């Protein structure tokens, strides 16, 4: 079987983003569409206790809400989603078993 050379280049707007989860579904064209998000707790206000000569001390937090902040949206065909999913599972198993050696690969 002939070999081919593939060069990997990063787009000018390439960036690494954090993600703690994904949310999405299937669009009318049958593609899988999802957002990668970061989940965090946001607080509307904080009450501080202030005493002369001492640093302020947090007394209470009010209006805590759970926020899922979307970082990026992704649209893929079902076959590509399956390939990426299998690749991610393989990499997670390598990390769990301690055999991950920092190598990269493709989905």
C-alpha atoms as one frame of an Amber mdcrd trajectory, in Angstrom:
protein
   0.000   0.000   0.000   1.462   3.397  -0.939   2.371   5.864   1.777   1.292
   9.476   1.847   2.755  12.357   3.785   0.361  14.554   5.767   1.446  17.938
   7.094  -0.404  19.356  10.079  -0.809  23.139  10.095  -2.691  25.282  12.564
  -5.153  27.903  11.338  -4.282  31.497  12.236  -7.171  31.548  14.757  -6.257
  28.149  16.289  -6.538  28.036  20.065  -6.774  25.505  22.860  -9.969  25.796
  24.862 -11.012  24.267  28.168 -14.071  22.013  28.240 -15.919  20.351  31.101
 -18.781  19.010  28.991 -20.731  19.012  25.746 -24.361  19.751  24.855 -26.033
  19.202  21.524 -28.051  16.998  19.242 -28.757  16.218  15.599 -29.531  18.979
  13.088 -32.106  18.668  10.257 -29.339  17.568   7.855 -28.515  14.565  10.061
 -25.232  16.016  11.302 -24.247  16.068  14.948 -23.999  19.581  16.336 -22.696
  20.341  19.808 -21.137  23.005  21.963 -18.171  22.398  24.230 -18.722  24.259
  27.472 -17.116  25.116  30.785 -19.361  24.694  33.801 -18.865  27.097  36.660
 -20.593  28.721  39.592 -21.331  32.430  39.257 -22.204  34.640  42.173 -24.345
  37.754  41.829 -22.973  39.448  44.922 -20.733  38.941  47.948 -21.080  40.580
  51.358 -17.869  41.499  53.118 -17.354  42.154  56.801 -15.031  45.122  57.225
 -13.294  45.870  60.487 -10.873  48.766  60.902  -7.262  47.713  60.526  -8.116
  44.243  59.191  -8.573  42.895  55.662 -12.193  42.391  54.538 -13.638  38.941
  55.235 -16.329  37.301  53.080 -19.530  37.046  55.121 -22.091  35.720  52.622
 -22.671  34.937  48.966 -25.975  35.691  47.328 -27.521  34.536  44.067 -25.321
  31.577  43.198 -26.178  30.149  39.800 -24.725  27.268  37.793 -23.529  28.504
  34.389 -22.496  26.529  31.318 -20.452  28.898  29.185 -20.183  27.667  25.587
 -16.636  27.886  24.257 -17.122  26.645  20.693 -19.688  24.939  18.487 -18.869
  21.877  16.391 -20.771  20.241  13.506 -19.706  16.779  12.291 -21.090  13.893
  10.253 -22.128  10.812  12.239 -19.171   8.724  10.992 -16.704  11.405  12.046
 -18.407  11.759  15.449 -18.055   7.991  15.976 -14.374   8.100  14.968 -13.653
  11.009  17.318 -15.602   9.312  20.115 -13.668   6.057  19.746 -10.370   7.964
  19.662 -11.282   9.902  22.834 -12.275   6.675  24.621  -8.953   5.077  23.608
  -7.001   8.085  24.921  -9.008   8.113  28.186  -8.264   4.396  28.670  -4.551
   5.062  28.099  -4.606   7.777  30.768  -6.547   5.555  33.201  -4.149   2.638
  32.713  -1.039   4.815  32.949   0.110   3.962  29.426  -0.409   7.446  27.958
   2.980   8.637  26.805   2.125  12.112  25.580   1.819  10.907  22.013  -0.713
  12.405  19.685  -2.730  10.578  17.100  -5.694  10.991  14.854  -9.360  10.127
  15.004
